[in-house]
Amino acid sequence: MRLNGTTAIVTGGASGFGAGIVEKFLAEGARVMIADINGEAAANLAARHDAAIAQTVDVGDAASVRAMASAALEGFGQVDILVNNAGVTHLPAPMEDIGEDDFDRVCRVNMKSVYLSARALVAHMKSRRTGTILNIASTAGLSPRPNLSWYNASKGWVITATRAMAVELAPHGIRVNALAPVAGETPLLKSFMSEDTPEMRARFLSTIPLGRFSTPSDMGNAAAFLCSQEASMITGVALEVDGGRCI
């Protein structure tokens, strides 16, 4: 129960890595807002847990993010933990062939969302002189794969933003860290690989020394540690949850 008595918002929390983080936080005693653009999926997951509430959110829209923050503060009274997990990618292709709409969507969901959530919740955390922010980055931001250039760049931005936020917010008692998973068994996996075939999976897995994908439970375990008091001296890191992919 390392998160007992805390409250958390997890964006993109209805599926994939986000759902793994939600489940682990709840098991560790937190009250959790499951915030997702798929409001029905968020509500279905929240209905299984007394300590969870659901919120429909478009993380790239300022008004929607403000509404999310207001609902969390109204429902919980405070927000101790913010997990910026929502993310998208573009299909693999040469960088010059990625359309402007796909580029804008990647920037909006992966990057602008971190900015908007900070605008909505950092002042609250500063007023309490405590808080933890966890941004979900990717090994793509550390060791880019070809044909995912703009996704790679967005996750590199997340890692740099994490470090910038950490150094600025440390005097206010707020820690900011990131997780960098390798691709996992999530709805985004097919997008990373272009096609989900046994041959493509084998090729992808051959680049991961431990020989498997990141799982939602892997992410939940790492997130629970970084957001707990056990990690009270850790800020500004991008923890690789990647089976050795970046070695």
Backbone as CSV, one residue per row, in Angstrom:
resi,resn,N_x,N_y,N_z,CA_x,CA_y,CA_z,C_x,C_y,C_z
1,MET,0.836,-1.210,0.000,0.000,0.000,0.000,0.866,1.254,0.000
2,ARG,1.854,1.283,-0.865,2.825,2.382,-0.859,2.210,3.717,-1.309
3,LEU,1.039,3.688,-1.949,0.381,4.923,-2.378,-0.871,5.202,-1.559
4,ASN,-1.002,4.555,-0.431,-2.193,4.710,0.400,-2.417,6.166,0.783
5,GLY,-3.632,6.648,0.572,-3.974,8.017,0.929,-3.685,9.035,-0.146
6,THR,-3.135,8.606,-1.272,-2.824,9.552,-2.348,-3.918,9.535,-3.411
7,THR,-3.905,10.565,-4.238,-4.834,10.650,-5.367,-4.032,10.827,-6.646
8,ALA,-4.558,10.311,-7.741,-3.806,10.347,-8.992,-4.745,10.532,-10.177
9,ILE,-4.214,11.187,-11.205,-4.847,11.237,-12.521,-3.943,10.471,-13.471
10,VAL,-4.516,9.554,-14.251,-3.768,8.838,-15.274,-4.452,9.089,-16.606
11,THR,-3.800,9.835,-17.497,-4.396,10.060,-18.811,-4.134,8.848,-19.702
12,GLY,-5.026,8.620,-20.641,-4.925,7.402,-21.436,-5.008,6.169,-20.556
13,GLY,-5.794,6.286,-19.481,-5.795,5.248,-18.449,-6.745,4.098,-18.679
14,ALA,-7.477,4.103,-19.780,-8.495,3.070,-19.995,-7.963,1.824,-20.669
15,SER,-6.738,1.870,-21.225,-6.216,0.704,-21.937,-4.698,0.728,-21.929
16,GLY,-4.098,-0.367,-22.359,-2.659,-0.441,-22.536,-1.859,-0.145,-21.281
17,PHE,-0.742,0.565,-21.461,0.111,0.900,-20.326,-0.652,1.693,-19.273
18,GLY,-1.528,2.587,-19.717,-2.286,3.397,-18.775,-3.122,2.559,-17.849
19,ALA,-3.794,1.541,-18.386,-4.617,0.666,-17.552,-3.744,-0.116,-16.570
20,GLY,-2.550,-0.505,-17.002,-1.637,-1.185,-16.087,-1.230,-0.295,-14.929
21,ILE,-0.995,0.982,-15.226,-0.650,1.940,-14.172,-1.837,2.160,-13.244
22,VAL,-3.022,2.306,-13.810,-4.231,2.477,-12.995,-4.405,1.303,-12.042
23,GLU,-4.337,0.085,-12.564,-4.558,-1.103,-11.735,-3.538,-1.188,-10.605
24,LYS,-2.276,-0.880,-10.897,-1.241,-0.950,-9.863,-1.448,0.138,-8.814
25,PHE,-1.770,1.356,-9.242,-2.006,2.439,-8.287,-3.158,2.087,-7.353
26,LEU,-4.227,1.544,-7.901,-5.376,1.160,-7.068,-4.982,0.063,-6.081
27,ALA,-4.204,-0.903,-6.539,-3.759,-1.979,-5.657,-2.861,-1.463,-4.550
28,GLU,-2.160,-0.348,-4.816,-1.262,0.246,-3.824,-1.962,1.274,-2.944
29,GLY,-3.286,1.409,-3.076,-4.046,2.236,-2.148,-4.412,3.621,-2.611
30,ALA,-4.093,3.990,-3.849,-4.424,5.324,-4.351,-5.880,5.390,-4.806
31,ARG,-6.421,6.595,-4.807,-7.669,6.877,-5.518,-7.274,7.438,-6.875
32,VAL,-7.907,6.953,-7.937,-7.420,7.246,-9.277,-8.537,7.750,-10.187
33,MET,-8.255,8.837,-10.892,-9.098,9.273,-12.006,-8.562,8.641,-13.280
34,ILE,-9.412,7.866,-13.941,-9.067,7.259,-15.223,-9.537,8.229,-16.296
35,ALA,-8.617,8.961,-16.881,-8.939,10.002,-17.855,-8.582,9.506,-19.246
36,ASP,-9.545,9.503,-20.145,-9.299,8.933,-21.467,-10.246,9.560,-22.478
37,ILE,-9.797,9.660,-23.716,-10.682,10.171,-24.759,-11.822,9.186,-25.027
38,ASN,-11.612,7.923,-24.701,-12.657,6.904,-24.776,-13.358,6.857,-23.432
39,GLY,-14.350,7.719,-23.266,-15.034,7.829,-21.984,-15.735,6.553,-21.563
40,GLU,-16.262,5.814,-22.531,-16.962,4.567,-22.206,-16.000,3.538,-21.619
41,ALA,-14.820,3.417,-22.232,-13.832,2.474,-21.716,-13.345,2.892,-20.332
42,ALA,-13.168,4.197,-20.131,-12.759,4.687,-18.811,-13.826,4.374,-17.767
43,ALA,-15.080,4.587,-18.120,-16.176,4.320,-17.186,-16.274,2.833,-16.871
44,ASN,-16.075,1.984,-17.862,-16.149,0.539,-17.628,-15.057,0.077,-16.674
45,LEU,-13.840,0.618,-16.833,-12.750,0.242,-15.931,-13.004,0.797,-14.540
46,ALA,-13.461,2.035,-14.446,-13.716,2.646,-13.135,-14.814,1.911,-12.381
47,ALA,-15.791,1.371,-13.107,-16.910,0.683,-12.465,-16.470,-0.560,-11.704
48,ARG,-15.286,-1.054,-12.007,-14.781,-2.252,-11.331,-14.044,-1.931,-10.044
49,HIS,-13.886,-0.638,-9.730,-13.087,-0.252,-8.565,-13.781,0.870,-7.790
50,ASP,-13.956,0.667,-6.489,-14.598,1.693,-5.671,-13.783,2.972,-5.592
51,ALA,-12.462,2.869,-5.728,-11.576,4.027,-5.553,-11.258,4.728,-6.864
52,ALA,-11.974,4.398,-7.932,-11.687,4.994,-9.234,-12.873,5.801,-9.733
53,ILE,-12.568,6.872,-10.454,-13.584,7.647,-11.149,-13.121,7.821,-12.591
54,ALA,-14.059,8.068,-13.485,-13.744,8.190,-14.909,-13.959,9.616,-15.370
55,GLN,-13.184,10.017,-16.355,-13.314,11.342,-16.944,-12.962,11.269,-18.422
56,THR,-13.848,11.761,-19.262,-13.538,11.864,-20.683,-12.688,13.108,-20.902
57,VAL,-11.558,12.940,-21.599,-10.671,14.084,-21.809,-10.001,13.991,-23.176
58,ASP,-9.868,15.133,-23.800,-9.025,15.295,-24.986,-7.783,16.020,-24.496
59,VAL,-6.680,15.295,-24.356,-5.498,15.860,-23.696,-4.835,16.971,-24.498
60,GLY,-5.231,17.147,-25.754,-4.677,18.224,-26.561,-5.534,19.468,-26.587
61,ASP,-6.624,19.460,-25.820,-7.553,20.593,-25.780,-7.517,21.240,-24.398
62,ALA,-7.232,22.529,-24.356,-7.026,23.212,-23.075,-8.269,23.159,-22.197
63,ALA,-9.438,23.417,-22.764,-10.668,23.420,-21.970,-10.949,22.035,-21.411
64,SER,-10.710,21.000,-22.193,-10.950,19.640,-21.736,-10.000,19.263,-20.603
65,VAL,-8.738,19.668,-20.703,-7.761,19.373,-19.653,-8.110,20.145,-18.380
66,ARG,-8.542,21.394,-18.522,-8.964,22.150,-17.332,-10.156,21.475,-16.669
67,ALA,-11.089,20.989,-17.463,-12.252,20.296,-16.911,-11.833,19.028,-16.173
68,MET,-10.863,18.322,-16.719,-10.325,17.126,-16.053,-9.737,17.476,-14.693
69,ALA,-8.912,18.521,-14.660,-8.298,18.933,-13.401,-9.355,19.358,-12.391
70,SER,-10.340,20.121,-12.833,-11.402,20.581,-11.932,-12.196,19.410,-11.375
71,ALA,-12.508,18.427,-12.226,-13.260,17.255,-11.773,-12.465,16.451,-10.753
72,ALA,-11.150,16.329,-10.968,-10.322,15.600,-10.017,-10.259,16.319,-8.677
73,LEU,-10.098,17.635,-8.713,-10.038,18.400,-7.471,-11.381,18.363,-6.745
74,GLU,-12.465,18.395,-7.505,-13.789,18.315,-6.882,-14.033,16.931,-6.298
75,GLY,-13.605,15.905,-7.010,-13.851,14.542,-6.547,-12.929,14.084,-5.442
76,PHE,-11.673,14.526,-5.477,-10.673,14.064,-4.524,-10.272,15.103,-3.486
77,GLY,-10.443,16.393,-3.809,-9.995,17.451,-2.910,-8.570,17.879,-3.156
78,GLN,-7.772,17.005,-3.753,-6.381,17.311,-4.052,-5.903,16.341,-5.128
79,VAL,-4.814,16.714,-5.805,-4.179,15.816,-6.768,-2.719,15.678,-6.362
80,ASP,-2.338,14.478,-5.977,-0.964,14.213,-5.553,-0.080,13.761,-6.707
81,ILE,-0.671,13.021,-7.653,0.103,12.397,-8.727,-0.589,12.663,-10.057
82,LEU,0.190,13.078,-11.033,-0.299,13.240,-12.401,0.548,12.371,-13.313
83,VAL,-0.090,11.460,-14.035,0.613,10.612,-14.995,0.160,10.999,-16.398
84,ASN,1.070,11.595,-17.157,0.798,11.958,-18.548,1.136,10.763,-19.431
85,ASN,0.165,9.884,-19.589,0.400,8.638,-20.309,-0.161,8.635,-21.730
86,ALA,-1.188,9.417,-21.993,-1.818,9.392,-23.317,-0.788,9.660,-24.407
87,GLY,-0.839,8.853,-25.454,0.124,9.028,-26.540,-0.353,8.390,-27.826
88,VAL,0.178,8.879,-28.923,-0.131,8.324,-30.245,1.155,8.258,-31.058
89,THR,1.095,7.559,-32.172,2.210,7.529,-33.110,1.673,7.692,-34.526
90,HIS,2.568,7.807,-35.467,2.193,7.751,-36.877,2.683,6.419,-37.417
91,LEU,2.122,5.964,-38.515,2.573,4.726,-39.124,4.001,4.875,-39.634
92,PRO,4.789,3.820,-39.568,6.172,3.913,-40.056,6.223,4.296,-41.532
93,ALA,7.053,5.274,-41.824,7.224,5.748,-43.196,8.418,6.698,-43.221
94,PRO,9.026,6.907,-44.388,10.090,7.907,-44.480,9.603,9.260,-43.968
95,MET,10.476,9.984,-43.301,10.071,11.217,-42.634,9.387,12.210,-43.570
96,GLU,9.837,12.253,-44.825,9.269,13.240,-45.745,7.889,12.836,-46.256
97,ASP,7.484,11.598,-45.946,6.177,11.128,-46.404,5.091,11.222,-45.334
98,ILE,5.465,11.589,-44.116,4.472,11.718,-43.043,3.654,12.978,-43.289
99,GLY,2.336,12.831,-43.328,1.465,13.965,-43.599,1.425,14.962,-42.450
100,GLU,1.073,16.184,-42.783,1.032,17.240,-41.773,-0.005,16.953,-40.699
101,ASP,-1.131,16.360,-41.065,-2.154,16.031,-40.067,-1.621,15.029,-39.050
102,ASP,-0.886,14.010,-39.519,-0.297,13.032,-38.604,0.747,13.684,-37.707
103,PHE,1.569,14.558,-38.291,2.578,15.261,-37.500,1.921,16.098,-36.407
104,ASP,0.896,16.858,-36.771,0.212,17.715,-35.798,-0.431,16.894,-34.692
105,ARG,-0.993,15.747,-35.053,-1.644,14.895,-34.045,-0.623,14.354,-33.049
106,VAL,0.535,13.917,-33.533,1.587,13.429,-32.641,2.029,14.535,-31.684
107,CYS,2.243,15.725,-32.204,2.663,16.854,-31.353,1.582,17.212,-30.336
108,ARG,0.334,17.200,-30.777,-0.782,17.598,-29.919,-0.962,16.641,-28.741
109,VAL,-0.922,15.346,-29.031,-1.187,14.353,-27.986,0.049,14.065,-27.142
110,ASN,1.209,13.954,-27.759,2.409,13.556,-27.026,3.109,14.709,-26.331
111,MET,2.998,15.925,-26.879,3.753,17.052,-26.359,2.865,18.128,-25.733
112,LYS,1.915,18.626,-26.491,1.074,19.705,-25.974,0.319,19.275,-24.727
113,SER,-0.015,18.001,-24.624,-0.750,17.501,-23.451,0.035,17.721,-22.162
114,VAL,1.352,17.561,-22.218,2.190,17.766,-21.027,2.151,19.235,-20.615
115,TYR,2.230,20.112,-21.600,2.129,21.554,-21.349,0.782,21.916,-20.747
116,LEU,-0.295,21.402,-21.328,-1.633,21.763,-20.848,-1.906,21.226,-19.446
117,SER,-1.463,20.016,-19.165,-1.698,19.470,-17.820,-0.880,20.224,-16.779
118,ALA,0.314,20.667,-17.167,1.114,21.481,-16.241,0.403,22.799,-15.932
119,ARG,-0.129,23.443,-16.978,-0.867,24.690,-16.756,-2.058,24.476,-15.828
120,ALA,-2.683,23.308,-15.923,-3.894,23.052,-15.158,-3.630,22.635,-13.717
121,LEU,-2.466,22.025,-13.442,-2.293,21.400,-12.123,-1.043,21.814,-11.354
122,VAL,-0.039,22.399,-12.014,1.188,22.742,-11.291,0.926,23.774,-10.204
123,ALA,0.083,24.765,-10.466,-0.202,25.778,-9.445,-0.791,25.144,-8.194
124,HIS,-1.676,24.166,-8.388,-2.260,23.449,-7.238,-1.176,22.723,-6.449
125,MET,-0.281,22.035,-7.155,0.800,21.326,-6.466,1.736,22.288,-5.759
126,LYS,2.035,23.420,-6.405,2.882,24.424,-5.759,2.248,24.940,-4.471
127,SER,0.952,25.130,-4.481,0.269,25.662,-3.299,0.354,24.698,-2.123
128,ARG,0.482,23.395,-2.421,0.585,22.382,-1.379,2.035,21.996,-1.098
129,ARG,2.940,22.510,-1.935,4.366,22.221,-1.837,4.661,20.724,-1.858
130,THR,3.903,20.019,-2.666,4.128,18.595,-2.857,3.431,18.156,-4.130
131,GLY,3.932,17.090,-4.711,3.301,16.549,-5.912,4.304,15.742,-6.720
132,THR,3.768,14.851,-7.536,4.607,14.023,-8.399,3.996,13.996,-9.790
133,ILE,4.817,14.255,-10.787,4.390,14.179,-12.180,5.229,13.104,-12.861
134,LEU,4.546,12.217,-13.586,5.229,11.162,-14.318,4.818,11.241,-15.780
135,ASN,5.787,11.475,-16.648,5.539,11.553,-18.083,5.966,10.245,-18.747
136,ILE,5.098,9.708,-19.596,5.451,8.472,-20.277,6.124,8.812,-21.602
137,ALA,7.413,8.534,-21.654,8.208,8.782,-22.847,8.319,7.469,-23.619
138,SER,9.494,7.137,-24.121,9.693,5.914,-24.894,11.172,5.740,-25.160
139,THR,11.579,4.494,-25.368,12.946,4.270,-25.828,13.180,4.935,-27.181
140,ALA,12.096,5.217,-27.907,12.222,5.920,-29.191,12.829,7.301,-29.025
141,GLY,12.681,7.888,-27.842,13.276,9.189,-27.581,14.731,9.114,-27.189
142,LEU,15.219,7.901,-26.931,16.608,7.694,-26.539,17.416,7.003,-27.628
143,SER,16.800,6.072,-28.326,17.449,5.318,-29.392,16.458,5.183,-30.539
144,PRO,16.356,6.195,-31.381,15.296,6.254,-32.387,15.348,5.104,-33.388
145,ARG,14.165,4.672,-33.797,14.038,3.676,-34.857,13.763,4.397,-36.182
146,PRO,14.301,3.899,-37.273,14.017,4.510,-38.580,12.526,4.486,-38.904
147,ASN,12.106,5.472,-39.666,10.730,5.583,-40.180,9.686,5.917,-39.118
148,LEU,10.149,6.267,-37.922,9.251,6.783,-36.890,9.774,8.143,-36.408
149,SER,10.349,8.903,-37.316,11.136,10.086,-36.945,10.385,11.075,-36.079
150,TRP,9.158,11.418,-36.449,8.459,12.476,-35.713,7.899,11.962,-34.396
151,TYR,7.575,10.681,-34.332,7.237,10.073,-33.039,8.479,10.050,-32.147
152,ASN,9.605,9.605,-32.695,10.859,9.624,-31.930,11.127,11.006,-31.353
153,ALA,10.970,12.023,-32.196,11.263,13.394,-31.774,10.323,13.843,-30.664
154,SER,9.061,13.447,-30.751,8.100,13.859,-29.721,8.467,13.250,-28.372
155,LYS,8.959,12.014,-28.372,9.316,11.371,-27.111,10.646,11.890,-26.571
156,GLY,11.539,12.304,-27.471,12.741,12.997,-27.009,12.379,14.312,-26.340
157,TRP,11.388,15.006,-26.904,10.882,16.236,-26.293,10.352,15.960,-24.900
158,VAL,9.610,14.873,-24.730,9.055,14.533,-23.411,10.174,14.346,-22.391
159,ILE,11.256,13.701,-22.800,12.361,13.474,-21.874,13.022,14.801,-21.488
160,THR,13.248,15.676,-22.455,13.833,16.982,-22.143,12.876,17.817,-21.305
161,ALA,11.585,17.782,-21.612,10.601,18.517,-20.814,10.585,18.008,-19.382
162,THR,10.714,16.699,-19.208,10.744,16.122,-17.862,11.898,16.690,-17.054
163,ARG,13.060,16.764,-17.658,14.224,17.287,-16.953,14.077,18.781,-16.654
164,ALA,13.535,19.526,-17.609,13.324,20.961,-17.398,12.299,21.203,-16.297
165,MET,11.217,20.439,-16.306,10.195,20.568,-15.268,10.774,20.202,-13.903
166,ALA,11.577,19.153,-13.870,12.129,18.690,-12.594,13.001,19.748,-11.929
167,VAL,13.868,20.382,-12.717,14.776,21.353,-12.110,14.028,22.616,-11.684
168,GLU,12.983,22.985,-12.414,12.223,24.173,-12.051,11.300,23.937,-10.862
169,LEU,10.739,22.745,-10.774,9.730,22.488,-9.743,10.304,21.893,-8.458
170,ALA,11.544,21.461,-8.473,12.146,20.883,-7.269,12.059,21.802,-6.048
171,PRO,12.327,23.121,-6.185,12.225,23.983,-4.995,10.811,24.069,-4.415
172,HIS,9.821,23.638,-5.185,8.429,23.666,-4.724,7.966,22.311,-4.177
173,GLY,8.908,21.368,-4.049,8.567,20.067,-3.491,7.916,19.122,-4.484
174,ILE,8.026,19.420,-5.771,7.380,18.616,-6.807,8.439,17.836,-7.570
175,ARG,8.258,16.534,-7.657,9.179,15.685,-8.423,8.581,15.387,-9.795
176,VAL,9.446,15.317,-10.812,9.002,15.022,-12.175,9.953,13.989,-12.783
177,ASN,9.396,12.862,-13.193,10.184,11.808,-13.809,9.490,11.292,-15.068
178,ALA,10.183,10.418,-15.782,9.615,9.813,-16.982,9.907,8.320,-16.993
179,LEU,9.081,7.585,-17.706,9.336,6.183,-17.999,9.556,6.052,-19.500
180,ALA,10.512,5.216,-19.877,10.806,4.994,-21.295,10.646,3.510,-21.596
181,PRO,9.432,3.097,-21.946,9.227,1.685,-22.278,9.625,1.390,-23.713
182,VAL,9.907,0.131,-23.982,9.964,-0.348,-25.350,8.528,-0.660,-25.751
183,ALA,8.283,-0.939,-27.011,6.928,-1.251,-27.458,6.350,-2.400,-26.641
184,GLY,5.053,-2.356,-26.419,4.409,-3.372,-25.592,3.147,-3.903,-26.227
185,GLU,2.537,-4.831,-25.503,1.275,-5.421,-25.952,0.145,-4.433,-25.678
186,THR,0.077,-3.400,-26.490,-0.922,-2.349,-26.349,-1.534,-2.077,-27.726
187,PRO,-2.597,-1.258,-27.765,-3.203,-0.934,-29.068,-2.258,-0.257,-30.051
188,LEU,-1.131,0.306,-29.571,-0.194,0.994,-30.461,0.804,0.057,-31.142
189,LEU,0.874,-1.200,-30.683,1.923,-2.093,-31.179,1.873,-2.246,-32.696
190,LYS,0.690,-2.469,-33.237,0.571,-2.653,-34.686,1.039,-1.417,-35.441
191,SER,0.768,-0.241,-34.887,1.198,0.996,-35.544,2.716,1.095,-35.614
192,PHE,3.407,0.647,-34.575,4.865,0.702,-34.585,5.455,-0.234,-35.636
193,MET,4.806,-1.369,-35.844,5.382,-2.392,-36.696,4.854,-2.372,-38.132
194,SER,3.905,-1.513,-38.436,3.237,-1.467,-39.736,2.245,-2.610,-39.888
195,GLU,2.690,-3.826,-39.577,1.811,-4.983,-39.635,2.179,-5.927,-38.505
196,ASP,1.167,-6.535,-37.899,1.390,-7.422,-36.766,1.404,-8.863,-37.269
197,THR,2.595,-9.337,-37.630,2.767,-10.704,-38.104,3.826,-11.393,-37.232
198,PRO,3.828,-12.725,-37.194,4.867,-13.420,-36.407,6.276,-13.026,-36.824
199,GLU,6.480,-12.836,-38.139,7.810,-12.466,-38.620,8.212,-11.072,-38.139
200,MET,7.265,-10.126,-38.192,7.565,-8.771,-37.750,7.804,-8.729,-36.249
201,ARG,7.015,-9.488,-35.507,7.231,-9.551,-34.057,8.616,-10.118,-33.732
202,ALA,8.990,-11.178,-34.415,10.297,-11.783,-34.168,11.423,-10.802,-34.476
203,ARG,11.290,-10.048,-35.553,12.298,-9.056,-35.906,12.386,-7.970,-34.831
204,PHE,11.230,-7.517,-34.343,11.193,-6.479,-33.322,11.794,-6.998,-32.021
205,LEU,11.393,-8.205,-31.616,11.876,-8.769,-30.359,13.378,-9.050,-30.385
206,SER,13.930,-9.257,-31.559,15.367,-9.530,-31.660,16.207,-8.341,-31.225
207,THR,15.605,-7.155,-31.151,16.329,-5.953,-30.724,16.231,-5.730,-29.216
208,ILE,15.521,-6.600,-28.508,15.322,-6.459,-27.060,16.050,-7.596,-26.357
209,PRO,17.143,-7.330,-25.637,17.932,-8.409,-25.043,17.137,-9.389,-24.185
210,LEU,16.169,-8.909,-23.409,15.392,-9.830,-22.583,14.341,-10.592,-23.381
211,GLY,14.154,-10.222,-24.645,13.371,-11.038,-25.548,11.867,-10.954,-25.404
212,ARG,11.365,-9.882,-24.817,9.918,-9.711,-24.744,9.569,-8.239,-24.764
213,PHE,8.280,-7.960,-25.008,7.796,-6.592,-24.999,7.584,-6.107,-23.567
214,SER,7.536,-4.774,-23.387,7.076,-4.208,-22.116,5.597,-4.557,-21.943
215,THR,5.191,-4.792,-20.704,3.791,-5.107,-20.419,3.175,-4.004,-19.569
216,PRO,1.852,-3.908,-19.541,1.205,-2.943,-18.655,1.613,-3.111,-17.197
217,SER,1.811,-4.355,-16.755,2.215,-4.547,-15.361,3.646,-4.078,-15.120
218,ASP,4.527,-4.242,-16.105,5.881,-3.679,-15.988,5.806,-2.179,-15.742
219,MET,4.974,-1.518,-16.524,4.835,-0.071,-16.409,4.192,0.320,-15.089
220,GLY,3.192,-0.446,-14.672,2.547,-0.154,-13.396,3.510,-0.252,-12.228
221,ASN,4.338,-1.289,-12.232,5.301,-1.467,-11.150,6.314,-0.333,-11.103
222,ALA,6.844,0.047,-12.263,7.825,1.126,-12.307,7.194,2.461,-11.930
223,ALA,5.968,2.698,-12.396,5.284,3.950,-12.081,4.986,4.058,-10.598
224,ALA,4.547,2.964,-9.993,4.236,2.985,-8.559,5.475,3.327,-7.736
225,PHE,6.618,2.779,-8.134,7.849,3.108,-7.420,8.195,4.579,-7.557
226,LEU,8.230,5.092,-8.791,8.650,6.477,-8.995,7.687,7.477,-8.365
227,CYS,6.425,7.100,-8.210,5.434,8.017,-7.637,5.263,7.829,-6.135
228,SER,6.032,6.921,-5.540,5.933,6.668,-4.109,7.032,7.391,-3.348
229,GLN,6.917,7.384,-2.031,7.939,8.003,-1.192,9.248,7.237,-1.221
230,GLU,9.217,6.000,-1.699,10.460,5.248,-1.843,11.401,5.927,-2.833
231,ALA,10.840,6.734,-3.726,11.639,7.436,-4.742,11.731,8.925,-4.431
232,SER,11.662,9.285,-3.166,11.590,10.698,-2.789,12.838,11.499,-3.156
233,MET,13.938,10.825,-3.446,15.165,11.527,-3.830,15.420,11.423,-5.333
234,ILE,14.433,10.964,-6.077,14.605,10.775,-7.521,13.746,11.773,-8.281
235,THR,14.393,12.610,-9.079,13.660,13.533,-9.940,14.482,13.795,-11.197
236,GLY,13.788,14.007,-12.313,14.451,14.326,-13.571,15.014,13.134,-14.322
237,VAL,14.614,11.923,-13.955,15.152,10.746,-14.634,14.168,10.241,-15.688
238,ALA,14.707,9.542,-16.686,13.893,8.804,-17.657,14.275,7.332,-17.466
239,LEU,13.477,6.628,-16.695,13.773,5.235,-16.349,13.407,4.325,-17.516
240,GLU,14.372,3.574,-18.009,14.146,2.678,-19.135,13.507,1.373,-18.651
241,VAL,12.323,1.085,-19.170,11.628,-0.168,-18.878,11.569,-0.912,-20.205
242,ASP,12.728,-1.428,-20.615,12.883,-1.802,-22.025,13.604,-3.120,-22.257
243,GLY,13.823,-3.905,-21.205,14.485,-5.182,-21.403,15.875,-5.095,-21.975
244,GLY,16.513,-3.935,-21.809,17.881,-3.754,-22.299,17.985,-3.201,-23.710
245,ARG,16.874,-2.751,-24.297,16.855,-2.280,-25.683,17.847,-1.130,-25.930
246,CYS,18.030,-0.276,-24.917,18.875,0.907,-25.116,20.338,0.686,-24.738
247,ILE,20.695,-0.511,-24.369,22.106,-0.774,-24.027,22.953,-0.709,-25.295
